[in-house]
Amino acid sequence: SECSVFLYKGKLCKGQVLLDMVCEHLNLLEKDYFGLSFSDTESQKHWLDPSKEIKKQIRVGPWHFSFAVKFYPPDPSQLIEDITRYYLCLQLREDILSGRLPCSFVTHALLGSYAVQAELGDYDPEEHGPDYITEFRFAPNQTRELEERVMELHHNYRGMSPAEAEINFLENAKKLSMYGVDLHHAKDSEGIDIMLGVCASGLLIYRDRLRINRFAWPKILKISYKRSNFYIKIRPGEYEQFESTIGFKLPNHRASKRLWKVCIEHHTFFRLVSPEPPPKGFLVIGSKFRYSGRTQAQTRQASALIDRPAPQFERSISRRYLLSRSIDGGM
């Protein structure tokens, strides 16, 4: 079988081969927003580099990967296919349930109601009993009050198609302050614990769960790291004469390099028209890593050329699906 062939040749394969197989299995063409992640021996998350051999990235232990959204599109409505938006909805539901994407009660109810409409369709009093959504999970600490509000909203969506429900879900989810933010533990120059968040628009600074600063990509001139230190060089402001450099302390060298790579990938994907080629030669100082995939601009061009009938797929994200995810840890 195709899978056994991969297992036989897996040690020689690059990450892109496995990612392509997964996306083909999922019937997913707009695949550049997604990736395969794995955890190292210290339980730190890494993204499988498509351009490198898998054996050089996972040297010990069995191979366990999770298929997940890597680059969260700022405007999901620009995705071409319903099936792409469906997989993005799955990821966001998992982000909400895990607490990575905090929501208010009102937003939990609204997003939950659209998820129910996408999976069950119109409310039917003859088919749906008084507790027809108890198998769904909308929030980390779900209450009966929340479920009742979700049902109340769901009753008003008659005639809304599953695809329309998912578009409404994404239009509201993208407005959440932590949408698509990849968080990393760090300390500032005074030794105070903070979180550094990487997203489509730039680098965010959090303290006690509150955002205290934001550096948009156009304002950042350079990103670098040395041992466990991570640095950003900032463009001078309107009334400033010189550039400034801000430093942060990461838990260790590996964490610092991991954050640097995430920044490089996000900046390239969302800001550049095409990736920069990696430096060549023996005299290159520092890491040769560059993002090797298509940028958002390139994937939008490719998506515009998709010419196939809309894929048929079953939407099933209720308790059965979510319980299975807690076992195998992957989409």
LINJOTA-V475712 format. One record per residue. N is the residue number from 1. SS is DSSP state (hx for helix, st for strand, lp for the rest). OMEGA is omega in whole degrees, 0 to 359 (none if undefined). Layout:
N SS OMEGA
N SS OMEGA
//
This chain:
1 lp 181
2 hx 182
3 hx 181
4 hx 176
5 hx 179
6 hx 180
7 hx 179
8 hx 184
9 hx 190
10 hx 182
11 hx 180
12 hx 187
13 lp 171
14 st 183
15 hx 182
16 hx 180
17 hx 180
18 hx 179
19 hx 178
20 hx 179
21 hx 179
22 hx 181
23 hx 177
24 hx 178
25 hx 181
26 lp 181
27 lp 186
28 lp 179
29 lp 179
30 lp 192
31 hx 187
32 hx 177
33 hx 188
34 st 179
35 st 176
36 st 180
37 st 176
38 st 180
39 st 178
40 lp 183
41 lp 178
42 lp 178
43 lp 176
44 lp 184
45 st 175
46 st 173
47 st 177
48 lp 180
49 lp 182
50 lp 186
51 lp 183
52 lp 176
53 st 183
54 hx 184
55 hx 180
56 hx 179
57 lp 178
58 lp 188
59 lp 182
60 lp 175
61 lp 178
62 lp 179
63 lp 175
64 lp 181
65 lp 171
66 st 175
67 st 187
68 st 174
69 st 179
70 lp 179
71 lp 182
72 lp 182
73 lp 179
74 lp 179
75 lp 183
76 hx 180
77 hx 179
78 hx 172
79 lp 187
80 lp 189
81 lp 178
82 hx 184
83 hx 176
84 hx 178
85 hx 178
86 hx 180
87 hx 175
88 hx 177
89 hx 178
90 hx 180
91 hx 181
92 hx 176
93 hx 177
94 hx 177
95 hx 180
96 hx 182
97 hx 181
98 hx 182
99 lp 179
100 lp 181
101 lp 183
102 lp 179
103 lp 170
104 lp 177
105 hx 182
106 hx 181
107 hx 175
108 hx 182
109 hx 182
110 hx 180
111 hx 178
112 hx 181
113 hx 178
114 hx 177
115 hx 178
116 hx 179
117 hx 180
118 hx 184
119 hx 185
120 hx 185
121 lp 184
122 lp 175
123 lp 179
124 lp 183
125 lp 180
126 lp 182
127 lp 185
128 lp 180
129 lp 183
130 lp 182
131 lp 188
132 lp 181
133 lp 183
134 lp 179
135 lp 178
136 lp 175
137 lp 184
138 lp 187
139 lp 179
140 lp 179
141 lp 186
142 lp 181
143 lp 177
144 hx 178
145 hx 178
146 hx 180
147 hx 179
148 hx 179
149 hx 177
150 hx 179
151 hx 179
152 hx 178
153 hx 182
154 hx 181
155 lp 184
156 lp 189
157 lp 184
158 lp 179
159 lp 179
160 lp 181
161 lp 177
162 hx 180
163 hx 178
164 hx 179
165 hx 180
166 hx 175
167 hx 178
168 hx 176
169 hx 184
170 hx 180
171 hx 178
172 hx 181
173 hx 183
174 lp 181
175 lp 181
176 lp 188
177 lp 182
178 lp 179
179 lp 176
180 lp 181
181 lp 178
182 st 188
183 st 179
184 st 178
185 st 180
186 st 172
187 st 178
188 lp 184
189 lp 179
190 lp 178
191 lp 181
192 lp 180
193 st 178
194 st 172
195 st 174
196 st 182
197 st 178
198 st 180
199 lp 184
200 lp 187
201 lp 180
202 st 183
203 st 182
204 st 180
205 st 181
206 st 172
207 st 182
208 lp 176
209 lp 178
210 st 179
211 st 183
212 st 179
213 st 180
214 st 177
215 st 179
216 st 182
217 hx 180
218 hx 182
219 hx 182
220 st 181
221 st 185
222 st 175
223 st 181
224 st 176
225 st 175
226 st 188
227 lp 182
228 lp 181
229 st 180
230 st 186
231 st 169
232 st 176
233 st 188
234 st 176
235 lp 179
236 lp 179
237 lp 185
238 lp 183
239 lp 180
240 lp 184
241 lp 188
242 lp 173
243 lp 177
244 st 179
245 st 179
246 st 182
247 st 178
248 st 179
249 st 177
250 lp 183
251 lp 180
252 lp 182
253 hx 182
254 hx 179
255 hx 179
256 hx 179
257 hx 180
258 hx 178
259 hx 178
260 hx 180
261 hx 179
262 hx 178
263 hx 179
264 hx 182
265 hx 181
266 hx 180
267 hx 181
268 hx 185
269 hx 188
270 hx 187
271 hx 186
272 lp 177
273 lp 178
274 lp 182
275 lp 175
276 lp 179
277 lp 178
278 lp 178
279 lp 181
280 lp 176
281 lp 184
282 lp 185
283 lp 180
284 lp 179
285 lp 179
286 lp 184
287 lp 175
288 lp 186
289 lp 170
290 lp 175
291 lp 189
292 lp 183
293 lp 177
294 lp 175
295 lp 178
296 hx 178
297 hx 180
298 hx 181
299 hx 175
300 hx 176
301 hx 179
302 hx 181
303 hx 180
304 hx 181
305 lp 179
306 lp 182
307 lp 178
308 lp 175
309 lp 180
310 lp 182
311 lp 175
312 lp 179
313 lp 182
314 lp 177
315 lp 180
316 lp 183
317 lp 183
318 lp 189
319 hx 181
320 hx 180
321 hx 186
322 hx 176
323 hx 178
324 hx 180
325 hx 181
326 hx 179
327 hx 186
328 hx 172
329 lp 181
330 lp 179
331 lp none
//
